[in-house]
Amino acid sequence: MTDQNKTSAPPSGGRGAGFALDVCLSPALIPLYKVSGYIVVVIDIFRATSSICYGIENGAEAIIPVSEVEECAAYREKGLDYLLAAERNGEVVEGFDFGNSPFSYTAEKVAGKTVVLTTTNGTHALHLSRSAKRIVIGSFLNLTSLCNWLKTQNENILLVCAGWKNNFNLEDTLFAGAVIEQLKGEGYILDDPSIAANDLFQLGKSDIPQYLSKTSHGERLKKLGIEKDIAFCLQVDLTTAIPVLDGEKLVKLA
């Protein structure tokens, strides 16, 4: 059910009372939501949003998300000192500085720099959400700071799972459930995908790395020999920065 059709009486109490807390399980479903009525949280746990959060925390001046590899490459011609990052199917695209491994977003590499980034799933989901009231980036790395900020907003919230090539995936949905776990006591109205995501979180919360070890994207990354990226992306509250879209750029929320 979209926010256009909701008629449920709001529960009493809580900072989020009466506001929607919805989950979009795949970018393919974004057209079913009136995105302009929400704050959108874009989620791509393995690995784009985790790397964005880490990069912004480590002093990147901005990260510019673009949809296509060609758009990213075009920034070479702008004559500025951009770092160009491109990933497709889990691998760095040949000819670019790096991809979306969090280990490429250390302070030594990105502090004071602007990164132009395109990925298979995360930047795609972000661009489909551009009509939102505001777009912020979520990951396990900034989970608590993100949730604390969301609680203060008094707005409808849509958690957009980037998935894998428009398909559902476990890791993004479980993270959405972790956000709902922190917000559900605030009086938000949950849709069915939100309830399902939170139920999934209940199944996996005692050992999230173990639970997510079976994910199909995790298996893809393991075949590429980058299991360390998976472990890194599942660290909780490693950062406090919340990346927010400001025009064309993701910057640190003031």
C-alpha positions, -999 to 999 in steps of 0.1 A, spaced: 0 0 0 14 34 -9 12 66 12 -14 78 -13 -39 52 -1 -33 50 36 -63 58 57 -53 41 90 -59 61 121 -25 72 135 -14 56 168 -11 79 198 22 90 212 58 90 199 77 115 178 67 97 146 30 94 154 9 94 123 39 93 98 45 65 75 76 42 78 76 23 46 101 -1 29 106 -3 -9 120 -38 -14 134 -31 -49 141 -1 -71 116 -16 -95 89 -8 -70 97 29 -65 70 40 -90 44 26 -66 53 53 -40 47 90 -41 84 96 -34 79 134 -31 61 128 2 90 111 19 125 114 33 142 86 14 170 64 29 190 47 2 204 13 13 230 -8 -6 249 -26 22 272 -46 -1 288 -21 -8 279 13 -21 262 30 8 286 15 33 315 29 13 298 63 9 292 66 46 329 56 53 342 81 27 322 110 40 332 101 75 368 101 64 367 137 50 356 133 14 345 167 3 316 152 -17 306 121 -35 288 126 -68 265 96 -77 259 90 -114 239 63 -131 262 53 -159 299 45 -164 300 69 -193 287 97 -171 315 90 -146 341 89 -173 329 123 -186 342 139 -154 377 134 -167 371 162 -192 360 187 -165 396 196 -157 392 192 -119 409 168 -95 381 142 -93 385 106 -82 365 84 -105 350 53 -90 331 27 -111 318 -7 -102 298 -32 -122 289 -68 -112 311 -64 -81 343 -55 -99 362 -22 -106 355 -10 -142 388 -10 -161 404 25 -163 389 39 -131 406 49 -99 387 24 -78 352 8 -73 330 6 -43 352 -13 -18 351 5 15 389 1 17 392 26 -12 375 53 9 401 57 37 411 92 48 444 88 31 427 84 -3 396 106 -1 401 134 25 394 167 8 386 150 -25 355 148 -46 346 112 -58 324 105 -88 308 72 -82 287 48 -103 276 13 -91 254 -15 -102 226 -10 -77 231 18 -52 234 48 -75 206 34 -96 183 34 -66 194 69 -56 186 84 -90 151 68 -91 145 85 -57 155 120 -67 120 136 -63 121 129 -25 119 156 1 154 146 11 178 117 4 201 103 30 224 73 29 221 44 53 244 15 63 252 -5 94 282 18 98 260 48 106 229 30 119 224 47 152 232 82 141 209 78 111 180 65 133 185 93 159 183 119 131 152 103 115 134 104 148 137 142 148 123 148 114 86 144 117 82 132 81 72 101 62 102 78 57 108 55 28 137 30 32 147 21 -4 166 -12 -8 189 -11 -38 187 -49 -41 205 -66 -70 196 -56 -105 161 -47 -94 156 -79 -75 150 -83 -37 180 -91 -16 185 -101 21 211 -77 33 194 -44 23 161 -57 37 176 -68 69 192 -34 74 158 -18 68 145 -40 95 173 -28 118 162 8 112 126 -1 119 137 -18 151 149 16 164 120 36 151 90 14 156 83 25 192 79 61 180 44 57 166 51 54 129 26 35 107 43 5 92 35 -10 58 37 -47 52 72 -46 37 83 -28 69 68 -54 91 84 -82 70 118 -64 71 116 -61 109 106 -98 111 137 -106 90 159 -86 114 145 -105 143 156 -137 127 191 -125 120 199 -100 147 217 -124 171 245 -130 145 240 -107 114 273 -118 97 263 -155 100 227 -148 89 239 -129 58 266 -154 49 241 -171 27 232 -141 6 236 -144 -32 256 -111 -34 278 -122 -6 286 -153 -26 294 -131 -57 318 -111 -36 334 -142 -21 341 -155 -56 359 -122 -63 380 -129 -31 368 -98 -12 352 -114 19 369 -87 39 346 -61 23 315 -81 36 329 -82 71 337 -45 70 302 -35 58 285 -53 87 303 -33 114 277 -14 134 282 23 143 317 26 130 308 61 118 285 89 127 284 109 95 251 110 76 256 116 38 228 137 24 221 146 -13 227 184 -18 220 191 -55 242 167 -74 265 159 -45 264 137 -14 279 157 15 280 154 52 248 164 69 255 194 90 
